Amino acid sequence: MTALEFLLIRSLRPWRDAPAWHVALSGGLDSTVLLHLLARLREREALPQLFAVHVHHGLQAVADGWPAHCQSFCDDLGVPLQVERVRVDGGASLERAARMARYAAFERRLGEGEVLLTGQHRDDQAETLLFRLLRGTGVKGMGGMPPSRRLGAGWLVRPLLDCPRAALESYAGEQGLRWVEDPSNADTGLARNFLRREVFPALARHWPQAGANLARTAEHMREAEQLLAELAELDLAAAHSDSGLPWLELPSLELAPLLALPEPRQRNALRHWLAPLTRMPDSDHWAGWADLRDAAVDAAPVWRLEGGELRRADGRLWWLCGDWLRNPLAPAEGFDPAQPLRLDGNGLVRLEGAPPAGPLRLRYRQGGEVMALPGRGHRDLKRLLNERGVPAFVRSRLPLLYRGDELLAVANLPGLDGPSSGEWRFRWLSSDLS
């Protein structure tokens, strides 16, 4: 077994029991070598079923011949090939749009537990780290490309990250492999190409181990990021308290435990919490967190991020996105209690139990509403909502049930959501908001 084969099989050891391996085959050097190595290894190793996937973007005429090249190569190896044709939506970054379309196609191909293998190597890792450093990345960005991560129902694995490109070129020459060259790789107007063609050769002349050292730094940064994530989990544990509103299924944190932390740990904890919800802002934009945190107690501050908004209300932080950022349309006047009703941009309401007599209708709060409560007389709805700690951003969309001009119920709030006898309850499924 060659050193390259040994490195590959060692990298793939955790994935040997996967239902299938799919190789992302662009037709270039890296993926060509990867697929050839795997096809050879399966002759003497028990490997998962092997497939290849080629994504055709249609962005340049020369690429029209690449699917046929990949098909011929796969036929020679006896590996099934699937060609995925995708449409790339133009925008500020065509390169990013193409990457997103490519990985969306890969994700569609993966079944439960299956693995997508890509050919990125050590030089790619070093290039990624330097590229991100020049853009002012943080610790997570300095970790470069992870060796593996979730992708849809399966996993994305990069088994060649410890292998220099020179080793792949040497293998391809020894095996007489042919591959395609993307002409866009010669365009040094693109930042990555400039690094690859102009900067790295100059670095290597002065520091021959630059690529290996940068890749090792990325590994150290991934370890540091893991430690920061563990610290964030510890700091967030106390903030994951019960909001007292179990029906309000929104991500939220108690603010006080965060305020007790030094500012760098506040940011670290919030980055960890927000990571599944939105792209992280740059350093300058974190001033929005300070503004929200330090606003007056009676203020309703908002920190707007790419994927939504962070709001502060009643001593908690709340994450809002989707329909929560839009005012719902007024509900239809009539309400049939026998049927759940989907509200436009505001989830779903239903009445549980034997409905009250009389024609019913729905409304949202306008201000000045009064509700009759047994033993308490008529009470201002605003005060009742204050008593129950309903955040201000919820109040304007909280469904109200009327019979004529009589406010019968406020959805989900115990003591206000129906009669004390328990004959019926008025429910709002806010989790149905997208």
ABEGO torsion letter per residue (X at the ends): XBAAAAAAAAAAAAAAABABBBBBBAGBAAAAAAAAAAAAAAAABBBBBBBBBBBBAGABAAAAAAAAAAAAAAAAAGBBBBBBBBBBBBBABAAAAAAAAAAAAAAAABBBGBBBBBABBAAAAAAAAAAAAAAGBBAAAAAEBBABBBBEABBBBBAAAABBAAAAAAAAAAAGBBBBBBAAAABAABAAAAAAAAAAAAAAAABAAAAAAAAAAAAAAAAAAAAAAAAAAAAAAAABBBAGBAABBBBBBBAAAAAABBAAAAAAAAAAAAAAABBBBBAAAAAAAAAAAABBAABBBBBBBAAEBBBBBGGBBBBBBEAAABBBBBBBABBBAABBBBBBGAEBBBBBEBBBBEBBBBBBBAEGBBBBBBGAEBBBAAAAAAAAGBBAAAAAABBBBBBEABBABBBGBBGAAEBAAGABBBBBBAAABX
